[in-house]
Amino acid sequence: MIDELDLALVDALRVDPRASWSRLAGPLGVDPATLSRRWARLTADGDAWVTCYPSAERMGVGLTALVAVDCRADAVLTVAATLAADPRTPTVEVVTGEADLMLTVAALEPGQVTAYVLDRVGRVPGVLRTRTAFVERTLREGSRWREGALDRSQQEAIGAGLGPSVAPAPSRGGALRRALDDRTLMQALGADGRMPFAELAERTGLPATTVRRRVEELRRSGRLVLRCDASPRLNGHSVGTWLWLDVPARDLDATTRWLVELPAVRMCGVVAGATANVVVNVMTHQVADARRIEAQLGSLSPASRVTARQVCLRTVKLVGHTLDREGRARGYVALDPWQEE
């Protein structure tokens, strides 16, 4: 039975996914043992989980692409399941609109995306057509989205002292070497972002003190992104909608600044290679709520237009975690954009 404490706990872990139960007890007004039991139940049921992934922008190497896939009507779920097994496809969604699937693809460089789309996706039986857009800049990403179960004072108490430090991006060669050094650590945290340091040490073969230091440094630098996600049972069966926007260059900065401040926006990025130059993923409780955002955008930037809308019908895989029909986590495919390097 889901209740308000479950919602508050998940939102607290969205603020700080590795916060100790004793640290969360005060802001949530519940003893640590109760929080521990609640989280154990939520994770066992697949209703909530913490994952992680590398930040390409902070690491100085890597990129993200969004790939729309058209399929035969009788092959949509088969294609989705096939591509969900790939370590270079963190997220697979069944969507409405002109495409059947929306893939999030991680790679080191555009050539790897091209090879993946043409040599892998294009050869999956049932795939008819693909369209690829490169994310040029990520202005807001999913780890910053909140359900709204906590007030500002609770969020500030939990998030005190958090935030990436500002550091110059390393050279590409140096960034790649550092990424490969931390590859096993990141993949272990991808499976369970709250994995204890002792278990992380066992998995990586490193001393626990080294693991703790590396995780803390990766978080401070922003190179490692921790994220708490939940099943539709916890998020009130919110509706995810992709909006593809063509925004005039003169309005781009003001429009994207406005978009990233909207509570409903889970992801916002500037894209290249599509008819749109901005893509937004919004989480709302009703499909019509996304239309209201469109209306507000029209008032802010009358020359902007929506070139495509895609409502998510089912999420097959979310940031490495495979989901069942009810949206509960049932497995994990380790993200590996560096596998050919």
Phi and psi restraints in degrees (value plus and minus 20) as a CYANA .aco file:
   2 ILE   PHI    -101.6   -61.6
   2 ILE   PSI     115.1   155.1
   3 ASP   PHI    -155.6  -115.6
   3 ASP   PSI    -196.3  -156.3
   4 GLU   PHI     -83.3   -43.3
   4 GLU   PSI     -52.3   -12.3
   5 LEU   PHI     -85.4   -45.4
   5 LEU   PSI     -59.2   -19.2
   6 ASP   PHI     -79.8   -39.8
   6 ASP   PSI     -64.7   -24.7
   7 LEU   PHI     -83.3   -43.3
   7 LEU   PSI     -63.1   -23.1
   8 ALA   PHI     -85.4   -45.4
   8 ALA   PSI     -60.0   -20.0
   9 LEU   PHI     -82.5   -42.5
   9 LEU   PSI     -65.8   -25.8
  10 VAL   PHI     -83.7   -43.7
  10 VAL   PSI     -61.9   -21.9
  11 ASP   PHI     -87.5   -47.5
  11 ASP   PSI     -53.1   -13.1
  12 ALA   PHI     -84.1   -44.1
  12 ALA   PSI     -59.3   -19.3
  13 LEU   PHI     -96.2   -56.2
  13 LEU   PSI     -35.8     4.2
  14 ARG   PHI     -92.1   -52.1
  14 ARG   PSI     -51.0   -11.0
  15 VAL   PHI     -93.1   -53.1
  15 VAL   PSI     -68.7   -28.7
  16 ASP   PHI    -161.0  -121.0
  16 ASP   PSI      74.4   114.4
  17 PRO   PHI     -82.3   -42.3
  17 PRO   PSI     -39.7     0.3
  18 ARG   PHI    -132.2   -92.2
  18 ARG   PSI      -2.3    37.7
  19 ALA   PHI     -82.5   -42.5
  19 ALA   PSI     120.1   160.1
  20 SER   PHI     -91.7   -51.7
  20 SER   PSI     136.0   176.0
  21 TRP   PHI     -83.3   -43.3
  21 TRP   PSI     -54.9   -14.9
  22 SER   PHI     -85.3   -45.3
  22 SER   PSI     -53.7   -13.7
  23 ARG   PHI     -93.3   -53.3
  23 ARG   PSI     -50.0   -10.0
  24 LEU   PHI    -104.3   -64.3
  24 LEU   PSI     -39.4     0.6
  25 ALA   PHI     -78.2   -38.2
  25 ALA   PSI     -66.2   -26.2
  26 GLY   PHI     -81.7   -41.7
  26 GLY   PSI     -77.6   -37.6
  27 PRO   PHI     -79.0   -39.0
  27 PRO   PSI     -52.4   -12.4
  28 LEU   PHI    -112.0   -72.0
  28 LEU   PSI     -31.3     8.7
  29 GLY   PHI      49.8    89.8
  29 GLY   PSI      11.5    51.5
  30 VAL   PHI    -157.4  -117.4
  30 VAL   PSI     129.2   169.2
  31 ASP   PHI     -92.1   -52.1
  31 ASP   PSI     133.1   173.1
  32 PRO   PHI     -77.1   -37.1
  32 PRO   PSI     -57.9   -17.9
  33 ALA   PHI     -82.5   -42.5
  33 ALA   PSI     -59.9   -19.9
  34 THR   PHI     -84.1   -44.1
  34 THR   PSI     -62.5   -22.5
  35 LEU   PHI     -82.8   -42.8
  35 LEU   PSI     -61.6   -21.6
  36 SER   PHI     -81.5   -41.5
  36 SER   PSI     -64.0   -24.0
  37 ARG   PHI     -84.7   -44.7
  37 ARG   PSI     -62.6   -22.6
  38 ARG   PHI     -80.7   -40.7
  38 ARG   PSI     -65.9   -25.9
  39 TRP   PHI     -85.9   -45.9
  39 TRP   PSI     -58.8   -18.8
  40 ALA   PHI     -80.3   -40.3
  40 ALA   PSI     -60.8   -20.8
  41 ARG   PHI     -87.4   -47.4
  41 ARG   PSI     -64.7   -24.7
  42 LEU   PHI     -82.2   -42.2
  42 LEU   PSI     -63.1   -23.1
  43 THR   PHI     -91.4   -51.4
  43 THR   PSI     -57.8   -17.8
  44 ALA   PHI     -82.9   -42.9
  44 ALA   PSI     -56.0   -16.0
  45 ASP   PHI    -102.0   -62.0
  45 ASP   PSI     -28.2    11.8
  46 GLY   PHI      57.3    97.3
  46 GLY   PSI      -4.0    36.0
  47 ASP   PHI    -106.4   -66.4
  47 ASP   PSI     -35.0     5.0
  48 ALA   PHI    -176.2  -136.2
  48 ALA   PSI     129.6   169.6
  49 TRP   PHI    -181.1  -141.1
  49 TRP   PSI     138.3   178.3
  50 VAL   PHI    -136.0   -96.0
  50 VAL   PSI     111.0   151.0
  51 THR   PHI    -148.4  -108.4
  51 THR   PSI     160.0   200.0
  52 CYS   PHI    -169.2  -129.2
  52 CYS   PSI     141.8   181.8
  53 TYR   PHI    -177.8  -137.8
  53 TYR   PSI     136.1   176.1
  54 PRO   PHI     -96.5   -56.5
  54 PRO   PSI     122.7   162.7
  55 SER   PHI    -110.1   -70.1
  55 SER   PSI      90.8   130.8
  56 ALA   PHI     -80.6   -40.6
  56 ALA   PSI     -59.1   -19.1
  57 GLU   PHI     -88.6   -48.6
  57 GLU   PSI     -59.4   -19.4
  58 ARG   PHI     -96.8   -56.8
  58 ARG   PSI     -50.5   -10.5
  59 MET   PHI     -98.1   -58.1
  59 MET   PSI     -43.3    -3.3
  60 GLY   PHI      64.8   104.8
  60 GLY   PSI      -9.2    30.8
  61 VAL   PHI    -172.9  -132.9
  61 VAL   PSI     122.2   162.2
  62 GLY   PHI      86.3   126.3
  62 GLY   PSI     145.3   185.3
  63 LEU   PHI    -176.9  -136.9
  63 LEU   PSI     148.7   188.7
  64 THR   PHI    -143.7  -103.7
  64 THR   PSI     122.2   162.2
  65 ALA   PHI    -150.2  -110.2
  65 ALA   PSI     129.7   169.7
  66 LEU   PHI    -130.1   -90.1
  66 LEU   PSI     104.8   144.8
  67 VAL   PHI    -140.7  -100.7
  67 VAL   PSI      98.0   138.0
  68 ALA   PHI    -108.8   -68.8
  68 ALA   PSI     114.0   154.0
  69 VAL   PHI    -145.6  -105.6
  69 VAL   PSI     107.9   147.9
  70 ASP   PHI    -116.1   -76.1
  70 ASP   PSI     118.0   158.0
  71 CYS   PHI    -151.0  -111.0
  71 CYS   PSI     142.4   182.4
  72 ARG   PHI     -83.1   -43.1
  72 ARG   PSI     127.9   167.9
  73 ALA   PHI     -79.4   -39.4
  73 ALA   PSI     -52.5   -12.5
  74 ASP   PHI    -109.6   -69.6
  74 ASP   PSI     -15.7    24.3
  75 ALA   PHI    -141.2  -101.2
  75 ALA   PSI     -16.6    23.4
  76 VAL   PHI     -78.1   -38.1
  76 VAL   PSI     -72.3   -32.3
  77 LEU   PHI     -90.9   -50.9
  77 LEU   PSI     -52.9   -12.9
  78 THR   PHI     -86.0   -46.0
  78 THR   PSI     -64.2   -24.2
  79 VAL   PHI     -83.0   -43.0
  79 VAL   PSI     -63.3   -23.3
  80 ALA   PHI     -79.7   -39.7
  80 ALA   PSI     -64.5   -24.5
  81 ALA   PHI     -86.5   -46.5
  81 ALA   PSI     -57.6   -17.6
  82 THR   PHI     -83.9   -43.9
  82 THR   PSI     -67.5   -27.5
  83 LEU   PHI     -93.3   -53.3
  83 LEU   PSI     -45.5    -5.5
  84 ALA   PHI     -85.8   -45.8
  84 ALA   PSI     -40.2    -0.2
  85 ALA   PHI    -101.0   -61.0
  85 ALA   PSI     -26.3    13.7
  86 ASP   PHI    -103.9   -63.9
  86 ASP   PSI     113.5   153.5
  87 PRO   PHI     -91.8   -51.8
  87 PRO   PSI     -31.5     8.5
  88 ARG   PHI    -116.2   -76.2
  88 ARG   PSI     -18.5    21.5
  89 THR   PHI    -137.3   -97.3
  89 THR   PSI      70.1   110.1
  90 PRO   PHI     -83.3   -43.3
  90 PRO   PSI     -56.1   -16.1
  91 THR   PHI    -154.7  -114.7
  91 THR   PSI     116.4   156.4
  92 VAL   PHI    -151.5  -111.5
  92 VAL   PSI     103.4   143.4
  93 GLU   PHI    -147.2  -107.2
  93 GLU   PSI     121.0   161.0
  94 VAL   PHI    -109.8   -69.8
  94 VAL   PSI     104.6   144.6
  95 VAL   PHI    -149.6  -109.6
  95 VAL   PSI     145.1   185.1
  96 THR   PHI    -108.1   -68.1
  96 THR   PSI    -198.5  -158.5
  97 GLY   PHI      74.2   114.2
  97 GLY   PSI    -175.3  -135.3
  98 GLU   PHI     -93.5   -53.5
  98 GLU   PSI     -42.0    -2.0
  99 ALA   PHI    -127.3   -87.3
  99 ALA   PSI     142.0   182.0
 100 ASP   PHI    -118.8   -78.8
 100 ASP   PSI     -53.1   -13.1
 101 LEU   PHI    -149.3  -109.3
 101 LEU   PSI     127.4   167.4
 102 MET   PHI    -140.2  -100.2
 102 MET   PSI     100.5   140.5
 103 LEU   PHI    -128.0   -88.0
 103 LEU   PSI     120.8   160.8
 104 THR   PHI    -122.7   -82.7
 104 THR   PSI     103.1   143.1
 105 VAL   PHI    -136.9   -96.9
 105 VAL   PSI     114.3   154.3
 106 ALA   PHI    -130.4   -90.4
 106 ALA   PSI     117.6   157.6
 107 ALA   PHI    -175.7  -135.7
 107 ALA   PSI     154.0   194.0
 108 LEU   PHI    -108.7   -68.7
 108 LEU   PSI     -52.9   -12.9
 109 GLU   PHI    -173.1  -133.1
 109 GLU   PSI     142.5   182.5
 110 PRO   PHI     -75.6   -35.6
 110 PRO   PSI     -55.1   -15.1
 111 GLY   PHI     -80.7   -40.7
 111 GLY   PSI     -53.8   -13.8
 112 GLN   PHI     -90.5   -50.5
 112 GLN   PSI     -56.1   -16.1
 113 VAL   PHI     -83.7   -43.7
 113 VAL   PSI     -65.5   -25.5
 114 THR   PHI     -77.4   -37.4
 114 THR   PSI     -67.4   -27.4
 115 ALA   PHI     -83.3   -43.3
 115 ALA   PSI     -61.2   -21.2
 116 TYR   PHI     -84.7   -44.7
 116 TYR   PSI     -66.2   -26.2
 117 VAL   PHI     -85.6   -45.6
 117 VAL   PSI     -64.8   -24.8
 118 LEU   PHI     -98.7   -58.7
 118 LEU   PSI     -64.8   -24.8
 119 ASP   PHI    -108.4   -68.4
 119 ASP   PSI     -44.2    -4.2
 120 ARG   PHI    -127.1   -87.1
 120 ARG   PSI     -84.6   -44.6
 121 VAL   PHI     -82.2   -42.2
 121 VAL   PSI     -65.5   -25.5
 122 GLY   PHI     -85.0   -45.0
 122 GLY   PSI     -37.9     2.1
 123 ARG   PHI    -120.4   -80.4
 123 ARG   PSI     -19.7    20.3
 124 VAL   PHI     -92.2   -52.2
 124 VAL   PSI     106.3   146.3
 125 PRO   PHI     -75.3   -35.3
 125 PRO   PSI     110.4   150.4
 126 GLY   PHI      82.5   122.5
 126 GLY   PSI     -34.7     5.3
 127 VAL   PHI    -100.9   -60.9
 127 VAL   PSI     109.9   149.9
 128 LEU   PHI    -125.4   -85.4
 128 LEU   PSI     -55.4   -15.4
 129 ARG   PHI    -181.2  -141.2
 129 ARG   PSI     129.4   169.4
 130 THR   PHI    -152.6  -112.6
 130 THR   PSI     132.2   172.2
 131 ARG   PHI    -159.0  -119.0
 131 ARG   PSI     108.6   148.6
 132 THR   PHI    -137.4   -97.4
 132 THR   PSI     116.4   156.4
 133 ALA   PHI    -148.1  -108.1
 133 ALA   PSI     111.1   151.1
 134 PHE   PHI    -108.4   -68.4
 134 PHE   PSI     115.5   155.5
 135 VAL   PHI    -102.1   -62.1
 135 VAL   PSI      86.9   126.9
 136 GLU   PHI     -93.8   -53.8
 136 GLU   PSI     -62.3   -22.3
 137 ARG   PHI    -164.8  -124.8
 137 ARG   PSI     111.8   151.8
 138 THR   PHI    -115.5   -75.5
 138 THR   PSI      96.7   136.7
 139 LEU   PHI    -115.0   -75.0
 139 LEU   PSI     -47.2    -7.2
 140 ARG   PHI    -171.1  -131.1
 140 ARG   PSI     116.0   156.0
 141 GLU   PHI    -149.1  -109.1
 141 GLU   PSI     148.3   188.3
 142 GLY   PHI     -78.1   -38.1
 142 GLY   PSI     -45.4    -5.4
 143 SER   PHI     -88.0   -48.0
 143 SER   PSI     -35.6     4.4
 144 ARG   PHI    -113.4   -73.4
 144 ARG   PSI     -25.6    14.4
 145 TRP   PHI     -97.5   -57.5
 145 TRP   PSI     121.6   161.6
 146 ARG   PHI    -147.5  -107.5
 146 ARG   PSI     129.8   169.8
 147 GLU   PHI     -99.0   -59.0
 147 GLU   PSI     -43.9    -3.9
 148 GLY   PHI      74.1   114.1
 148 GLY   PSI      -1.7    38.3
 149 ALA   PHI    -101.9   -61.9
 149 ALA   PSI     -33.1     6.9
 150 LEU   PHI    -133.5   -93.5
 150 LEU   PSI     127.5   167.5
 151 ASP   PHI    -104.6   -64.6
 151 ASP   PSI     154.4   194.4
 152 ARG   PHI     -81.7   -41.7
 152 ARG   PSI     -60.4   -20.4
 153 SER   PHI     -85.0   -45.0
 153 SER   PSI     -57.6   -17.6
 154 GLN   PHI     -85.2   -45.2
 154 GLN   PSI     -64.2   -24.2
 155 GLN   PHI     -81.7   -41.7
 155 GLN   PSI     -62.0   -22.0
 156 GLU   PHI     -86.7   -46.7
 156 GLU   PSI     -58.5   -18.5
 157 ALA   PHI     -85.2   -45.2
 157 ALA   PSI     -59.4   -19.4
 158 ILE   PHI     -94.7   -54.7
 158 ILE   PSI     -57.5   -17.5
 159 GLY   PHI    -111.0   -71.0
 159 GLY   PSI     -14.8    25.2
 160 ALA   PHI     -78.0   -38.0
 160 ALA   PSI     106.9   146.9
 161 GLY   PHI      68.0   108.0
 161 GLY   PSI     -27.0    13.0
 162 LEU   PHI    -103.9   -63.9
 162 LEU   PSI     147.3   187.3
 163 GLY   PHI     104.7   144.7
 163 GLY   PSI     114.4   154.4
 164 PRO   PHI     -88.4   -48.4
 164 PRO   PSI     124.6   164.6
 165 SER   PHI     -98.5   -58.5
 165 SER   PSI     139.1   179.1
 166 VAL   PHI    -112.8   -72.8
 166 VAL   PSI      99.6   139.6
 167 ALA   PHI    -159.9  -119.9
 167 ALA   PSI     125.0   165.0
 168 PRO   PHI     -85.0   -45.0
 168 PRO   PSI     123.0   163.0
 169 ALA   PHI     -89.3   -49.3
 169 ALA   PSI     115.3   155.3
 170 PRO   PHI     -91.9   -51.9
 170 PRO   PSI     148.2   188.2
 171 SER   PHI     -81.8   -41.8
 171 SER   PSI     141.1   181.1
 172 ARG   PHI     -79.9   -39.9
 172 ARG   PSI     -63.5   -23.5
 173 GLY   PHI     -82.8   -42.8
 173 GLY   PSI     -63.5   -23.5
 174 GLY   PHI     -86.2   -46.2
 174 GLY   PSI     -59.0   -19.0
 175 ALA   PHI     -84.5   -44.5
 175 ALA   PSI     -61.0   -21.0
 176 LEU   PHI     -86.6   -46.6
 176 LEU   PSI     -61.2   -21.2
 177 ARG   PHI     -82.0   -42.0
 177 ARG   PSI     -61.7   -21.7
 178 ARG   PHI     -86.6   -46.6
 178 ARG   PSI     -58.3   -18.3
 179 ALA   PHI     -84.7   -44.7
 179 ALA   PSI     -63.1   -23.1
 180 LEU   PHI     -86.9   -46.9
 180 LEU   PSI     -54.9   -14.9
 181 ASP   PHI     -81.4   -41.4
 181 ASP   PSI     -56.7   -16.7
 182 ASP   PHI    -119.8   -79.8
 182 ASP   PSI      -9.5    30.5
 183 ARG   PHI     -78.5   -38.5
 183 ARG   PSI     -71.5   -31.5
 184 THR   PHI     -83.7   -43.7
 184 THR   PSI     -59.1   -19.1
 185 LEU   PHI     -83.2   -43.2
 185 LEU   PSI     -65.6   -25.6
 186 MET   PHI     -85.3   -45.3
 186 MET   PSI     -58.3   -18.3
 187 GLN   PHI     -87.8   -47.8
 187 GLN   PSI     -56.8   -16.8
 188 ALA   PHI     -84.9   -44.9
 188 ALA   PSI     -62.4   -22.4
 189 LEU   PHI     -90.8   -50.8
 189 LEU   PSI     -45.2    -5.2
 190 GLY   PHI     -84.0   -44.0
 190 GLY   PSI     -58.1   -18.1
 191 ALA   PHI     -89.6   -49.6
 191 ALA   PSI     -58.1   -18.1
 192 ASP   PHI    -173.1  -133.1
 192 ASP   PSI      80.0   120.0
 193 GLY   PHI     -87.0   -47.0
 193 GLY   PSI     -32.7     7.3
 194 ARG   PHI    -125.3   -85.3
 194 ARG   PSI      -4.8    35.2
 195 MET   PHI     -76.2   -36.2
 195 MET   PSI     110.3   150.3
 196 PRO   PHI     -80.1   -40.1
 196 PRO   PSI     132.1   172.1
 197 PHE   PHI     -80.0   -40.0
 197 PHE   PSI     -55.1   -15.1
 198 ALA   PHI     -83.2   -43.2
 198 ALA   PSI     -61.9   -21.9
 199 GLU   PHI     -90.0   -50.0
 199 GLU   PSI     -58.0   -18.0
 200 LEU   PHI     -81.3   -41.3
 200 LEU   PSI     -59.5   -19.5
 201 ALA   PHI     -83.5   -43.5
 201 ALA   PSI     -61.0   -21.0
 202 GLU   PHI     -84.5   -44.5
 202 GLU   PSI     -59.7   -19.7
 203 ARG   PHI     -91.6   -51.6
 203 ARG   PSI     -55.5   -15.5
 204 THR   PHI    -114.3   -74.3
 204 THR   PSI     -35.4     4.6
 205 GLY   PHI      57.1    97.1
 205 GLY   PSI      -5.0    35.0
 206 LEU   PHI    -124.6   -84.6
 206 LEU   PSI     135.8   175.8
 207 PRO   PHI     -82.4   -42.4
 207 PRO   PSI     127.6   167.6
 208 ALA   PHI     -78.6   -38.6
 208 ALA   PSI     -57.2   -17.2
 209 THR   PHI     -85.3   -45.3
 209 THR   PSI     -57.2   -17.2
 210 THR   PHI     -87.7   -47.7
 210 THR   PSI     -61.9   -21.9
 211 VAL   PHI     -81.3   -41.3
 211 VAL   PSI     -66.3   -26.3
 212 ARG   PHI     -79.6   -39.6
 212 ARG   PSI     -65.5   -25.5
 213 ARG   PHI     -83.2   -43.2
 213 ARG   PSI     -61.8   -21.8
 214 ARG   PHI     -87.1   -47.1
 214 ARG   PSI     -63.0   -23.0
 215 VAL   PHI     -82.7   -42.7
 215 VAL   PSI     -64.6   -24.6
 216 GLU   PHI     -84.2   -44.2
 216 GLU   PSI     -59.6   -19.6
 217 GLU   PHI     -88.7   -48.7
 217 GLU   PSI     -60.8   -20.8
 218 LEU   PHI     -82.9   -42.9
 218 LEU   PSI     -58.7   -18.7
 219 ARG   PHI     -90.4   -50.4
 219 ARG   PSI     -64.5   -24.5
 220 ARG   PHI     -80.5   -40.5
 220 ARG   PSI     -60.0   -20.0
 221 SER   PHI     -96.7   -56.7
 221 SER   PSI     -35.1     4.9
 222 GLY   PHI      62.3   102.3
 222 GLY   PSI     -17.4    22.6
 223 ARG   PHI     -92.1   -52.1
 223 ARG   PSI     -45.0    -5.0
 224 LEU   PHI    -133.4   -93.4
 224 LEU   PSI     106.3   146.3
 225 VAL   PHI    -128.6   -88.6
 225 VAL   PSI     100.8   140.8
 226 LEU   PHI    -117.6   -77.6
 226 LEU   PSI     123.0   163.0
 227 ARG   PHI    -168.0  -128.0
 227 ARG   PSI     115.7   155.7
 228 CYS   PHI    -124.6   -84.6
 228 CYS   PSI     106.2   146.2
 229 ASP   PHI    -140.6  -100.6
 229 ASP   PSI     143.4   183.4
 230 ALA   PHI    -164.4  -124.4
 230 ALA   PSI     138.0   178.0
 231 SER   PHI     -95.6   -55.6
 231 SER   PSI     145.8   185.8
 232 PRO   PHI     -77.1   -37.1
 232 PRO   PSI     -44.7    -4.7
 233 ARG   PHI     -82.6   -42.6
 233 ARG   PSI     -52.6   -12.6
 234 LEU   PHI    -109.3   -69.3
 234 LEU   PSI     -52.4   -12.4
 235 ASN   PHI    -111.8   -71.8
 235 ASN   PSI      -2.8    37.2
 236 GLY   PHI      49.4    89.4
 236 GLY   PSI       6.8    46.8
 237 HIS   PHI      35.5    75.5
 237 HIS   PSI      27.4    67.4
 238 SER   PHI     -82.5   -42.5
 238 SER   PSI     131.9   171.9
 239 VAL   PHI    -122.6   -82.6
 239 VAL   PSI     105.7   145.7
 240 GLY   PHI    -114.0   -74.0
 240 GLY   PSI     111.9   151.9
 241 THR   PHI    -151.6  -111.6
 241 THR   PSI     110.6   150.6
 242 TRP   PHI    -112.1   -72.1
 242 TRP   PSI     106.0   146.0
 243 LEU   PHI    -135.3   -95.3
 243 LEU   PSI     103.5   143.5
 244 TRP   PHI    -123.4   -83.4
 244 TRP   PSI     100.6   140.6
 245 LEU   PHI    -137.5   -97.5
 245 LEU   PSI     117.7   157.7
 246 ASP   PHI    -124.7   -84.7
 246 ASP   PSI      83.9   123.9
 247 VAL   PHI    -129.5   -89.5
 247 VAL   PSI     108.7   148.7
 248 PRO   PHI     -77.7   -37.7
 248 PRO   PSI     126.5   166.5
 249 ALA   PHI     -75.7   -35.7
 249 ALA   PSI     -56.8   -16.8
 250 ARG   PHI     -88.0   -48.0
 250 ARG   PSI     -42.7    -2.7
 251 ASP   PHI    -122.1   -82.1
 251 ASP   PSI     -22.8    17.2
 252 LEU   PHI     -80.8   -40.8
 252 LEU   PSI     -70.1   -30.1
 253 ASP   PHI     -83.2   -43.2
 253 ASP   PSI     -67.5   -27.5
 254 ALA   PHI     -85.1   -45.1
 254 ALA   PSI     -59.6   -19.6
 255 THR   PHI     -88.3   -48.3
 255 THR   PSI     -64.8   -24.8
 256 THR   PHI     -89.2   -49.2
 256 THR   PSI     -54.3   -14.3
 257 ARG   PHI     -81.3   -41.3
 257 ARG   PSI     -60.3   -20.3
 258 TRP   PHI     -86.9   -46.9
 258 TRP   PSI     -62.3   -22.3
 259 LEU   PHI     -83.2   -43.2
 259 LEU   PSI     -64.5   -24.5
 260 VAL   PHI     -88.8   -48.8
 260 VAL   PSI     -36.0     4.0
 261 GLU   PHI    -109.1   -69.1
 261 GLU   PSI     -28.1    11.9
 262 LEU   PHI     -93.6   -53.6
 262 LEU   PSI     109.6   149.6
 263 PRO   PHI     -78.2   -38.2
 263 PRO   PSI     -49.6    -9.6
 264 ALA   PHI     -96.8   -56.8
 264 ALA   PSI     -36.3     3.7
 265 VAL   PHI     -99.6   -59.6
 265 VAL   PSI      97.9   137.9
 266 ARG   PHI    -113.1   -73.1
 266 ARG   PSI     -53.6   -13.6
 267 MET   PHI    -162.9  -122.9
 267 MET   PSI     121.2   161.2
 268 CYS   PHI    -165.8  -125.8
 268 CYS   PSI     111.0   151.0
 269 GLY   PHI    -170.1  -130.1
 269 GLY   PSI     135.2   175.2
 270 VAL   PHI    -110.2   -70.2
 270 VAL   PSI     108.8   148.8
 271 VAL   PHI    -139.1   -99.1
 271 VAL   PSI     138.5   178.5
 272 ALA   PHI    -150.3  -110.3
 272 ALA   PSI     127.8   167.8
 273 GLY   PHI      72.4   112.4
 273 GLY   PSI      -8.6    31.4
 274 ALA   PHI    -149.7  -109.7
 274 ALA   PSI     150.7   190.7
 275 THR   PHI     -89.7   -49.7
 275 THR   PSI     -39.0     1.0
 276 ALA   PHI    -120.4   -80.4
 276 ALA   PSI     141.1   181.1
 277 ASN   PHI    -137.7   -97.7
 277 ASN   PSI     -22.4    17.6
 278 VAL   PHI    -156.4  -116.4
 278 VAL   PSI     116.3   156.3
 279 VAL   PHI    -142.9  -102.9
 279 VAL   PSI     119.0   159.0
 280 VAL   PHI    -153.0  -113.0
 280 VAL   PSI     114.8   154.8
 281 ASN   PHI    -131.2   -91.2
 281 ASN   PSI      99.4   139.4
 282 VAL   PHI    -133.9   -93.9
 282 VAL   PSI     124.3   164.3
 283 MET   PHI    -133.2   -93.2
 283 MET   PSI      95.7   135.7
 284 THR   PHI    -151.7  -111.7
 284 THR   PSI     145.4   185.4
 285 HIS   PHI    -107.4   -67.4
 285 HIS   PSI     -37.9     2.1
 286 GLN   PHI    -154.7  -114.7
 286 GLN   PSI     126.8   166.8
 287 VAL   PHI     -77.9   -37.9
 287 VAL   PSI     -57.4   -17.4
 288 ALA   PHI     -85.3   -45.3
 288 ALA   PSI     -42.0    -2.0
 289 ASP   PHI     -83.7   -43.7
 289 ASP   PSI     -52.8   -12.8
 290 ALA   PHI     -85.3   -45.3
 290 ALA   PSI     -52.7   -12.7
 291 ARG   PHI     -86.2   -46.2
 291 ARG   PSI     -52.9   -12.9
 292 ARG   PHI     -86.5   -46.5
 292 ARG   PSI     -56.7   -16.7
 293 ILE   PHI     -83.8   -43.8
 293 ILE   PSI     -59.7   -19.7
 294 GLU   PHI     -80.1   -40.1
 294 GLU   PSI     -61.8   -21.8
 295 ALA   PHI     -84.4   -44.4
 295 ALA   PSI     -61.7   -21.7
 296 GLN   PHI     -84.3   -44.3
 296 GLN   PSI     -58.0   -18.0
 297 LEU   PHI     -83.3   -43.3
 297 LEU   PSI     -58.7   -18.7
 298 GLY   PHI     -82.2   -42.2
 298 GLY   PSI     -53.8   -13.8
 299 SER   PHI     -93.6   -53.6
 299 SER   PSI     -56.5   -16.5
 300 LEU   PHI     -93.6   -53.6
 300 LEU   PSI     -63.2   -23.2
 301 SER   PHI    -157.7  -117.7
 301 SER   PSI      64.7   104.7
 302 PRO   PHI     -77.4   -37.4
 302 PRO   PSI     -47.3    -7.3
 303 ALA   PHI    -101.0   -61.0
 303 ALA   PSI     -31.3     8.7
 304 SER   PHI     -95.7   -55.7
 304 SER   PSI     129.9   169.9
 305 ARG   PHI    -162.1  -122.1
 305 ARG   PSI     131.6   171.6
 306 VAL   PHI    -108.8   -68.8
 306 VAL   PSI      99.5   139.5
 307 THR   PHI    -111.2   -71.2
 307 THR   PSI     -41.6    -1.6
 308 ALA   PHI    -180.6  -140.6
 308 ALA   PSI     130.9   170.9
 309 ARG   PHI    -153.6  -113.6
 309 ARG   PSI     114.0   154.0
 310 GLN   PHI    -156.7  -116.7
 310 GLN   PSI      96.3   136.3
 311 VAL   PHI    -111.8   -71.8
 311 VAL   PSI     113.3   153.3
 312 CYS   PHI     -96.1   -56.1
 312 CYS   PSI     100.8   140.8
 313 LEU   PHI    -108.8   -68.8
 313 LEU   PSI     -56.4   -16.4
 314 ARG   PHI    -178.1  -138.1
 314 ARG   PSI     117.1   157.1
 315 THR   PHI    -119.2   -79.2
 315 THR   PSI      97.1   137.1
 316 VAL   PHI    -106.7   -66.7
 316 VAL   PSI     -53.2   -13.2
 317 LYS   PHI    -169.3  -129.3
 317 LYS   PSI     115.7   155.7
 318 LEU   PHI    -151.4  -111.4
 318 LEU   PSI      91.2   131.2
 319 VAL   PHI      26.6    66.6
 319 VAL   PSI      32.7    72.7
 320 GLY   PHI      70.7   110.7
 320 GLY   PSI     -40.8    -0.8
 321 HIS   PHI    -113.4   -73.4
 321 HIS   PSI     102.9   142.9
 322 THR   PHI    -100.7   -60.7
 322 THR   PSI     119.3   159.3
 323 LEU   PHI    -138.0   -98.0
 323 LEU   PSI     132.1   172.1
 324 ASP   PHI    -107.1   -67.1
 324 ASP   PSI    -193.1  -153.1
 325 ARG   PHI     -82.7   -42.7
 325 ARG   PSI     -46.7    -6.7
 326 GLU   PHI    -109.2   -69.2
 326 GLU   PSI     -18.2    21.8
 327 GLY   PHI      62.1   102.1
 327 GLY   PSI      -0.2    39.8
 328 ARG   PHI    -114.7   -74.7
 328 ARG   PSI     122.2   162.2
 329 ALA   PHI     -88.1   -48.1
 329 ALA   PSI     109.5   149.5
 330 ARG   PHI    -149.0  -109.0
 330 ARG   PSI     -25.8    14.2
 331 GLY   PHI    -192.3  -152.3
 331 GLY   PSI     156.1   196.1
 332 TYR   PHI    -164.4  -124.4
 332 TYR   PSI     113.5   153.5
 333 VAL   PHI    -131.8   -91.8
 333 VAL   PSI      93.9   133.9
 334 ALA   PHI     -78.9   -38.9
 334 ALA   PSI     108.4   148.4
 335 LEU   PHI     -90.4   -50.4
 335 LEU   PSI     116.3   156.3
 336 ASP   PHI    -171.7  -131.7
 336 ASP   PSI      52.9    92.9
 337 PRO   PHI     -90.3   -50.3
 337 PRO   PSI     -30.0    10.0
 338 TRP   PHI    -122.8   -82.8
 338 TRP   PSI      -6.7    33.3
 339 GLN   PHI     -81.1   -41.1
 339 GLN   PSI     -48.0    -8.0
 340 GLU   PHI    -112.0   -72.0
 340 GLU   PSI     -23.6    16.4
